[in-house]
Amino acid sequence: MSNPFIPFSIAMITPFTEDGNLSLEGIPSLVEHYRKNKVPALLISGSTGEQHSMTIRERVSLFHEVKKAASDDFLLYGGVAAVLTKDAIELAAAAESAGLNGIMLGFPPYLRISQQEAHHYVEKICSHTSLPIMLYNNPPRTGFNLETETLLSLAGQFPQIMALKEAGDTAEILHVKQQLGHDFPVLSGSDLTIIENKDYGYDGITSIIGNIIPNEMQAISKAISFGESDTAKAIFDKVKPLLGTMLELGILRSIKHLLNEQGIHAGYCREPISILSVDEKAKLASSYHTFLSGN
């Protein structure tokens, strides 16, 4: 089984209508945007895709709709995480039936499960899919931290566990790499720390701001992988002010606003995430214009 988890991918957004319905009609426009910009891989229904605002049925339909629009032009990863194990199993099976290349398996939010319970959760999902799996450890969002010992046990037991996305303690990454080897990629989801991530042992990123500036973020990722740190830093210095503005205003609603302004059907966020105010739109437009002008 080949490892589909490559150094650069984009966590794609999910389009919703103004009244909060899932807008599958917007998927072809979004996918074409990624295709035109030669994005190599997409994460469907992750945190950036507002996964926990959706029903299981909506997420299943999203997997199929993105695959239909994307065909074989991208590597596609399905975001799988749920409070109930049976729902995570259903999502994993749906990702496989939709023809996705792998899944990103997150842990149940809010429950603060034990290491033993986490081990059992992953075991259950692995027993219901043959897809390659990237485990996603995100303590700030879930309240649960996957300990290194548990990760090593799972990776040893299930060869289909091929990667880790780590949003927790970076101090353990080099140890994980030593134990599992360099063929086991560890990825980040933080655009803001993309430059220093290499020093911690990260192999790449699932980018969020890449929804807006895919070429620049992919160029940074490639420069880092080639050891061209000065080039990576120079590009990031141009990106950082825009990223800062978008984080300040709320990155999901900023992304959707900018894409909509370009005629790409990004839709709305689901409440309680709001739309930008007039003043916020002006601030974002100014920052984006400054970025485009190179000043």
MARPALO-536760 format. One record per residue (C-alpha): x, y, z; residue in three letters. Coordinates in Angstrom, 1 decimal. Layout:
px = X | py = Y | pz = Z | residu = ALA
...
END
This chain:
px = 0.0 | py = 0.0 | pz = 0.0 | residu = MET
px = 1.5 | py = 3.3 | pz = -1.1 | residu = SER
px = 1.4 | py = 6.3 | pz = 1.2 | residu = ASN
px = -0.9 | py = 9.0 | pz = -0.2 | residu = PRO
px = -0.1 | py = 11.7 | pz = 2.4 | residu = PHE
px = 2.1 | py = 14.2 | pz = 0.7 | residu = ILE
px = 3.9 | py = 17.3 | pz = 2.0 | residu = PRO
px = 1.4 | py = 19.8 | pz = 0.7 | residu = PHE
px = -2.4 | py = 19.7 | pz = 0.6 | residu = SER
px = -5.2 | py = 22.2 | pz = 1.2 | residu = ILE
px = -8.0 | py = 21.9 | pz = 3.8 | residu = ALA
px = -10.8 | py = 22.8 | pz = 1.5 | residu = MET
px = -13.8 | py = 24.8 | pz = 2.7 | residu = ILE
px = -17.4 | py = 23.6 | pz = 2.6 | residu = THR
px = -20.0 | py = 25.9 | pz = 0.9 | residu = PRO
px = -23.2 | py = 26.6 | pz = 2.6 | residu = PHE
px = -26.2 | py = 28.7 | pz = 1.5 | residu = THR
px = -27.1 | py = 31.9 | pz = 3.4 | residu = GLU
px = -29.8 | py = 30.0 | pz = 5.3 | residu = ASP
px = -27.3 | py = 27.3 | pz = 6.3 | residu = GLY
px = -28.0 | py = 24.5 | pz = 3.9 | residu = ASN
px = -25.1 | py = 22.5 | pz = 2.4 | residu = LEU
px = -24.5 | py = 23.8 | pz = -1.1 | residu = SER
px = -23.3 | py = 20.9 | pz = -3.1 | residu = LEU
px = -23.9 | py = 23.0 | pz = -6.2 | residu = GLU
px = -20.9 | py = 25.1 | pz = -5.2 | residu = GLY
px = -18.5 | py = 22.1 | pz = -5.2 | residu = ILE
px = -17.6 | py = 22.1 | pz = -9.0 | residu = PRO
px = -16.6 | py = 25.8 | pz = -8.8 | residu = SER
px = -14.4 | py = 25.3 | pz = -5.8 | residu = LEU
px = -12.8 | py = 22.2 | pz = -7.2 | residu = VAL
px = -12.1 | py = 24.0 | pz = -10.5 | residu = GLU
px = -10.4 | py = 26.7 | pz = -8.5 | residu = HIS
px = -8.1 | py = 24.2 | pz = -6.9 | residu = TYR
px = -7.5 | py = 22.5 | pz = -10.3 | residu = ARG
px = -6.5 | py = 25.7 | pz = -12.0 | residu = LYS
px = -4.0 | py = 26.4 | pz = -9.3 | residu = ASN
px = -2.5 | py = 22.9 | pz = -9.6 | residu = LYS
px = -3.3 | py = 21.9 | pz = -6.0 | residu = VAL
px = -2.1 | py = 18.3 | pz = -5.6 | residu = PRO
px = -4.3 | py = 17.2 | pz = -2.7 | residu = ALA
px = -7.4 | py = 18.2 | pz = -0.8 | residu = LEU
px = -8.7 | py = 17.4 | pz = 2.7 | residu = LEU
px = -12.5 | py = 17.2 | pz = 2.6 | residu = ILE
px = -14.5 | py = 18.0 | pz = 5.7 | residu = SER
px = -11.8 | py = 18.8 | pz = 8.2 | residu = GLY
px = -12.0 | py = 21.6 | pz = 10.8 | residu = SER
px = -11.6 | py = 24.1 | pz = 8.0 | residu = THR
px = -14.6 | py = 22.4 | pz = 6.3 | residu = GLY
px = -16.7 | py = 22.9 | pz = 9.4 | residu = GLU
px = -17.1 | py = 19.2 | pz = 9.8 | residu = GLN
px = -18.8 | py = 19.2 | pz = 13.2 | residu = HIS
px = -21.5 | py = 21.6 | pz = 11.9 | residu = SER
px = -22.6 | py = 18.9 | pz = 9.5 | residu = MET
px = -24.7 | py = 15.8 | pz = 9.9 | residu = THR
px = -23.1 | py = 12.4 | pz = 9.0 | residu = ILE
px = -25.3 | py = 12.2 | pz = 5.9 | residu = ARG
px = -24.1 | py = 15.7 | pz = 4.7 | residu = GLU
px = -20.5 | py = 14.7 | pz = 5.2 | residu = ARG
px = -21.0 | py = 11.5 | pz = 3.2 | residu = VAL
px = -22.7 | py = 13.4 | pz = 0.4 | residu = SER
px = -19.8 | py = 15.8 | pz = 0.4 | residu = LEU
px = -17.2 | py = 13.0 | pz = 0.0 | residu = PHE
px = -19.1 | py = 11.8 | pz = -3.1 | residu = HIS
px = -19.7 | py = 15.2 | pz = -4.6 | residu = GLU
px = -16.0 | py = 16.3 | pz = -4.3 | residu = VAL
px = -14.8 | py = 13.0 | pz = -5.8 | residu = LYS
px = -17.3 | py = 13.4 | pz = -8.7 | residu = LYS
px = -16.0 | py = 16.9 | pz = -9.4 | residu = ALA
px = -12.3 | py = 16.1 | pz = -8.8 | residu = ALA
px = -12.2 | py = 12.8 | pz = -10.6 | residu = SER
px = -8.5 | py = 11.6 | pz = -10.3 | residu = ASP
px = -7.0 | py = 15.1 | pz = -10.6 | residu = ASP
px = -6.2 | py = 15.3 | pz = -6.8 | residu = PHE
px = -5.3 | py = 13.1 | pz = -3.9 | residu = LEU
px = -8.4 | py = 13.3 | pz = -1.7 | residu = LEU
px = -8.5 | py = 12.7 | pz = 2.0 | residu = TYR
px = -11.8 | py = 12.4 | pz = 3.9 | residu = GLY
px = -12.0 | py = 14.1 | pz = 7.3 | residu = GLY
px = -13.4 | py = 11.5 | pz = 9.8 | residu = VAL
px = -14.2 | py = 12.4 | pz = 13.4 | residu = ALA
px = -17.3 | py = 11.9 | pz = 15.5 | residu = ALA
px = -18.5 | py = 11.8 | pz = 19.0 | residu = VAL
px = -19.9 | py = 8.3 | pz = 18.4 | residu = LEU
px = -17.6 | py = 5.5 | pz = 17.1 | residu = THR
px = -20.4 | py = 4.2 | pz = 14.9 | residu = LYS
px = -20.6 | py = 7.5 | pz = 13.1 | residu = ASP
px = -16.9 | py = 7.6 | pz = 12.5 | residu = ALA
px = -17.1 | py = 4.1 | pz = 11.1 | residu = ILE
px = -19.9 | py = 5.2 | pz = 8.8 | residu = GLU
px = -17.8 | py = 8.1 | pz = 7.6 | residu = LEU
px = -14.7 | py = 6.0 | pz = 7.0 | residu = ALA
px = -16.7 | py = 3.4 | pz = 5.0 | residu = ALA
px = -18.2 | py = 6.2 | pz = 3.0 | residu = ALA
px = -14.8 | py = 7.7 | pz = 2.2 | residu = ALA
px = -13.7 | py = 4.4 | pz = 0.8 | residu = GLU
px = -16.9 | py = 3.8 | pz = -1.2 | residu = SER
px = -16.6 | py = 7.3 | pz = -2.6 | residu = ALA
px = -13.1 | py = 6.4 | pz = -4.0 | residu = GLY
px = -11.1 | py = 8.7 | pz = -1.8 | residu = LEU
px = -7.3 | py = 8.1 | pz = -1.3 | residu = ASN
px = -7.2 | py = 8.1 | pz = 2.4 | residu = GLY
px = -8.8 | py = 9.5 | pz = 5.6 | residu = ILE
px = -7.7 | py = 11.9 | pz = 8.3 | residu = MET
px = -8.9 | py = 10.3 | pz = 11.5 | residu = LEU
px = -9.6 | py = 12.8 | pz = 14.3 | residu = GLY
px = -10.6 | py = 11.9 | pz = 17.8 | residu = PHE
px = -14.0 | py = 12.5 | pz = 19.4 | residu = PRO
px = -14.4 | py = 16.2 | pz = 20.4 | residu = PRO
px = -15.4 | py = 17.3 | pz = 23.9 | residu = TYR
px = -15.4 | py = 13.8 | pz = 25.5 | residu = LEU
px = -11.8 | py = 13.8 | pz = 26.8 | residu = ARG
px = -11.4 | py = 10.0 | pz = 26.3 | residu = ILE
px = -8.7 | py = 7.9 | pz = 27.8 | residu = SER
px = -5.7 | py = 6.5 | pz = 25.9 | residu = GLN
px = -7.3 | py = 3.1 | pz = 26.0 | residu = GLN
px = -10.6 | py = 4.4 | pz = 24.7 | residu = GLU
px = -8.7 | py = 6.2 | pz = 21.9 | residu = ALA
px = -6.9 | py = 3.0 | pz = 21.0 | residu = HIS
px = -10.2 | py = 1.1 | pz = 20.8 | residu = HIS
px = -11.8 | py = 3.9 | pz = 18.7 | residu = TYR
px = -9.0 | py = 3.7 | pz = 16.1 | residu = VAL
px = -9.1 | py = -0.1 | pz = 16.2 | residu = GLU
px = -12.8 | py = 0.0 | pz = 15.3 | residu = LYS
px = -12.3 | py = 2.4 | pz = 12.4 | residu = ILE
px = -9.3 | py = 0.4 | pz = 11.0 | residu = CYS
px = -11.4 | py = -2.8 | pz = 11.1 | residu = SER
px = -14.0 | py = -1.1 | pz = 8.8 | residu = HIS
px = -11.8 | py = 0.4 | pz = 6.1 | residu = THR
px = -8.7 | py = -0.6 | pz = 4.1 | residu = SER
px = -7.9 | py = 3.1 | pz = 3.3 | residu = LEU
px = -4.6 | py = 4.6 | pz = 4.4 | residu = PRO
px = -5.1 | py = 6.6 | pz = 7.6 | residu = ILE
px = -3.5 | py = 9.8 | pz = 8.9 | residu = MET
px = -4.2 | py = 10.2 | pz = 12.6 | residu = LEU
px = -5.1 | py = 13.8 | pz = 13.7 | residu = TYR
px = -4.0 | py = 14.9 | pz = 17.2 | residu = ASN
px = -5.6 | py = 18.2 | pz = 18.0 | residu = ASN
px = -5.8 | py = 18.7 | pz = 21.8 | residu = PRO
px = -6.9 | py = 22.4 | pz = 21.6 | residu = PRO
px = -10.1 | py = 21.4 | pz = 19.7 | residu = ARG
px = -10.8 | py = 17.9 | pz = 21.2 | residu = THR
px = -9.5 | py = 18.2 | pz = 24.8 | residu = GLY
px = -7.7 | py = 14.9 | pz = 24.1 | residu = PHE
px = -4.0 | py = 14.4 | pz = 23.5 | residu = ASN
px = -2.7 | py = 11.3 | pz = 21.8 | residu = LEU
px = 0.3 | py = 10.1 | pz = 23.7 | residu = GLU
px = 3.4 | py = 8.9 | pz = 21.8 | residu = THR
px = 3.2 | py = 5.5 | pz = 23.3 | residu = GLU
px = -0.4 | py = 5.1 | pz = 22.1 | residu = THR
px = 0.5 | py = 6.3 | pz = 18.6 | residu = LEU
px = 3.4 | py = 3.9 | pz = 18.4 | residu = LEU
px = 1.2 | py = 1.0 | pz = 19.5 | residu = SER
px = -1.4 | py = 1.8 | pz = 16.9 | residu = LEU
px = 1.0 | py = 2.3 | pz = 14.1 | residu = ALA
px = 2.7 | py = -1.0 | pz = 14.9 | residu = GLY
px = -0.6 | py = -2.8 | pz = 15.0 | residu = GLN
px = -2.2 | py = -1.3 | pz = 11.9 | residu = PHE
px = 0.1 | py = -0.8 | pz = 8.8 | residu = PRO
px = -2.6 | py = 1.4 | pz = 7.2 | residu = GLN
px = -1.8 | py = 4.1 | pz = 9.7 | residu = ILE
px = 0.7 | py = 6.0 | pz = 7.6 | residu = MET
px = 0.9 | py = 9.5 | pz = 8.9 | residu = ALA
px = 0.2 | py = 11.9 | pz = 11.7 | residu = LEU
px = -1.2 | py = 15.4 | pz = 11.7 | residu = LYS
px = 0.0 | py = 17.0 | pz = 14.9 | residu = GLU
px = -1.5 | py = 20.1 | pz = 16.4 | residu = ALA
px = -0.4 | py = 19.4 | pz = 20.0 | residu = GLY
px = 3.1 | py = 19.0 | pz = 21.6 | residu = ASP
px = 5.8 | py = 19.5 | pz = 19.0 | residu = THR
px = 8.4 | py = 18.2 | pz = 21.4 | residu = ALA
px = 7.5 | py = 14.6 | pz = 20.6 | residu = GLU
px = 7.7 | py = 14.8 | pz = 16.8 | residu = ILE
px = 11.4 | py = 14.0 | pz = 16.4 | residu = LEU
px = 11.0 | py = 11.1 | pz = 18.8 | residu = HIS
px = 8.0 | py = 9.8 | pz = 16.7 | residu = VAL
px = 10.2 | py = 10.2 | pz = 13.5 | residu = LYS
px = 13.0 | py = 8.2 | pz = 15.2 | residu = GLN
px = 10.6 | py = 5.4 | pz = 16.1 | residu = GLN
px = 8.5 | py = 5.2 | pz = 12.9 | residu = LEU
px = 11.1 | py = 6.3 | pz = 10.3 | residu = GLY
px = 11.1 | py = 9.0 | pz = 7.7 | residu = HIS
px = 8.5 | py = 7.2 | pz = 5.6 | residu = ASP
px = 6.0 | py = 8.1 | pz = 8.3 | residu = PHE
px = 5.2 | py = 11.8 | pz = 7.6 | residu = PRO
px = 4.2 | py = 14.2 | pz = 10.3 | residu = VAL
px = 2.1 | py = 17.1 | pz = 9.0 | residu = LEU
px = 1.0 | py = 20.4 | pz = 10.4 | residu = SER
px = -2.1 | py = 22.5 | pz = 9.9 | residu = GLY
px = -0.6 | py = 25.8 | pz = 11.0 | residu = SER
px = 0.2 | py = 28.2 | pz = 8.2 | residu = ASP
px = 1.5 | py = 30.7 | pz = 10.7 | residu = LEU
px = 4.4 | py = 28.5 | pz = 11.8 | residu = THR
px = 5.2 | py = 26.9 | pz = 8.5 | residu = ILE
px = 8.8 | py = 28.2 | pz = 8.5 | residu = ILE
px = 9.8 | py = 26.9 | pz = 11.9 | residu = GLU
px = 7.9 | py = 23.6 | pz = 11.5 | residu = ASN
px = 10.7 | py = 21.9 | pz = 9.7 | residu = LYS
px = 12.9 | py = 22.4 | pz = 12.8 | residu = ASP
px = 10.4 | py = 20.5 | pz = 14.9 | residu = TYR
px = 10.4 | py = 17.6 | pz = 12.5 | residu = GLY
px = 7.3 | py = 18.3 | pz = 10.4 | residu = TYR
px = 7.3 | py = 17.0 | pz = 6.8 | residu = ASP
px = 4.6 | py = 19.3 | pz = 5.4 | residu = GLY
px = 1.3 | py = 21.1 | pz = 5.9 | residu = ILE
px = -2.4 | py = 20.9 | pz = 5.2 | residu = THR
px = -2.8 | py = 24.6 | pz = 4.5 | residu = SER
px = -5.8 | py = 26.7 | pz = 5.3 | residu = ILE
px = -4.8 | py = 30.0 | pz = 3.7 | residu = ILE
px = -3.9 | py = 28.0 | pz = 0.7 | residu = GLY
px = -7.6 | py = 28.2 | pz = -0.2 | residu = ASN
px = -6.8 | py = 31.9 | pz = -1.2 | residu = ILE
px = -3.1 | py = 31.8 | pz = -2.1 | residu = ILE
px = -2.4 | py = 28.2 | pz = -3.1 | residu = PRO
px = 0.6 | py = 29.0 | pz = -5.3 | residu = ASN
px = 2.4 | py = 30.9 | pz = -2.7 | residu = GLU
px = 1.9 | py = 28.4 | pz = 0.0 | residu = MET
px = 2.9 | py = 25.5 | pz = -2.2 | residu = GLN
px = 6.0 | py = 27.5 | pz = -3.2 | residu = ALA
px = 6.9 | py = 27.9 | pz = 0.5 | residu = ILE
px = 6.4 | py = 24.2 | pz = 1.1 | residu = SER
px = 8.6 | py = 23.2 | pz = -1.8 | residu = LYS
px = 11.3 | py = 25.6 | pz = -0.9 | residu = ALA
px = 11.4 | py = 24.2 | pz = 2.7 | residu = ILE
px = 11.6 | py = 20.7 | pz = 1.4 | residu = SER
px = 14.5 | py = 21.6 | pz = -0.9 | residu = PHE
px = 16.3 | py = 23.3 | pz = 2.0 | residu = GLY
px = 15.9 | py = 26.7 | pz = 0.5 | residu = GLU
px = 15.0 | py = 28.5 | pz = 3.7 | residu = SER
px = 15.8 | py = 32.0 | pz = 2.5 | residu = ASP
px = 13.4 | py = 31.6 | pz = -0.4 | residu = THR
px = 10.7 | py = 30.2 | pz = 1.8 | residu = ALA
px = 11.1 | py = 33.1 | pz = 4.3 | residu = LYS
px = 11.0 | py = 35.7 | pz = 1.6 | residu = ALA
px = 7.7 | py = 34.4 | pz = 0.2 | residu = ILE
px = 6.3 | py = 34.0 | pz = 3.7 | residu = PHE
px = 7.2 | py = 37.6 | pz = 4.6 | residu = ASP
px = 4.8 | py = 38.7 | pz = 1.8 | residu = LYS
px = 2.1 | py = 36.3 | pz = 3.0 | residu = VAL
px = 2.3 | py = 37.1 | pz = 6.7 | residu = LYS
px = 0.4 | py = 40.4 | pz = 6.8 | residu = PRO
px = -2.5 | py = 39.0 | pz = 4.9 | residu = LEU
px = -2.5 | py = 35.9 | pz = 7.0 | residu = LEU
px = -2.5 | py = 38.1 | pz = 10.1 | residu = GLY
px = -5.5 | py = 40.1 | pz = 8.9 | residu = THR
px = -7.4 | py = 37.0 | pz = 8.0 | residu = MET
px = -6.7 | py = 35.4 | pz = 11.4 | residu = LEU
px = -7.8 | py = 38.6 | pz = 13.2 | residu = GLU
px = -11.1 | py = 38.8 | pz = 11.2 | residu = LEU
px = -11.8 | py = 35.0 | pz = 11.3 | residu = GLY
px = -10.0 | py = 33.0 | pz = 8.7 | residu = ILE
px = -13.0 | py = 30.9 | pz = 7.5 | residu = LEU
px = -15.3 | py = 33.8 | pz = 6.8 | residu = ARG
px = -12.3 | py = 35.8 | pz = 5.3 | residu = SER
px = -11.6 | py = 32.9 | pz = 2.9 | residu = ILE
px = -15.2 | py = 32.6 | pz = 1.8 | residu = LYS
px = -15.6 | py = 36.3 | pz = 1.3 | residu = HIS
px = -12.4 | py = 36.6 | pz = -0.9 | residu = LEU
px = -13.3 | py = 33.5 | pz = -3.0 | residu = LEU
px = -16.9 | py = 34.8 | pz = -3.5 | residu = ASN
px = -15.5 | py = 38.1 | pz = -4.6 | residu = GLU
px = -13.6 | py = 36.2 | pz = -7.3 | residu = GLN
px = -16.7 | py = 34.5 | pz = -8.6 | residu = GLY
px = -15.9 | py = 31.2 | pz = -6.9 | residu = ILE
px = -18.9 | py = 29.7 | pz = -5.1 | residu = HIS
px = -17.6 | py = 29.5 | pz = -1.6 | residu = ALA
px = -20.9 | py = 30.3 | pz = 0.0 | residu = GLY
px = -21.3 | py = 31.2 | pz = 3.7 | residu = TYR
px = -20.2 | py = 29.7 | pz = 7.0 | residu = CYS
px = -22.8 | py = 28.2 | pz = 9.3 | residu = ARG
px = -23.9 | py = 30.1 | pz = 12.3 | residu = GLU
px = -22.7 | py = 31.1 | pz = 14.8 | residu = PRO
px = -19.9 | py = 32.1 | pz = 12.4 | residu = ILE
px = -21.1 | py = 35.4 | pz = 11.0 | residu = SER
px = -20.4 | py = 37.3 | pz = 7.7 | residu = ILE
px = -17.9 | py = 40.2 | pz = 7.7 | residu = LEU
px = -19.2 | py = 43.6 | pz = 8.5 | residu = SER
px = -18.7 | py = 46.5 | pz = 6.0 | residu = VAL
px = -15.7 | py = 47.7 | pz = 7.9 | residu = ASP
px = -14.2 | py = 44.2 | pz = 8.1 | residu = GLU
px = -14.7 | py = 43.7 | pz = 4.4 | residu = LYS
px = -12.8 | py = 47.0 | pz = 3.7 | residu = ALA
px = -10.0 | py = 46.0 | pz = 6.0 | residu = LYS
px = -9.7 | py = 42.6 | pz = 4.3 | residu = LEU
px = -9.8 | py = 44.1 | pz = 0.8 | residu = ALA
px = -7.1 | py = 46.5 | pz = 1.7 | residu = SER
px = -4.8 | py = 43.8 | pz = 3.1 | residu = SER
px = -5.5 | py = 41.5 | pz = 0.1 | residu = TYR
px = -4.8 | py = 44.4 | pz = -2.4 | residu = HIS
px = -1.5 | py = 45.1 | pz = -0.6 | residu = THR
px = -0.6 | py = 41.5 | pz = -0.9 | residu = PHE
px = -1.4 | py = 41.3 | pz = -4.6 | residu = LEU
px = 0.5 | py = 44.5 | pz = -5.3 | residu = SER
px = 3.6 | py = 43.1 | pz = -3.6 | residu = GLY
px = 3.9 | py = 46.0 | pz = -1.2 | residu = ASN
END
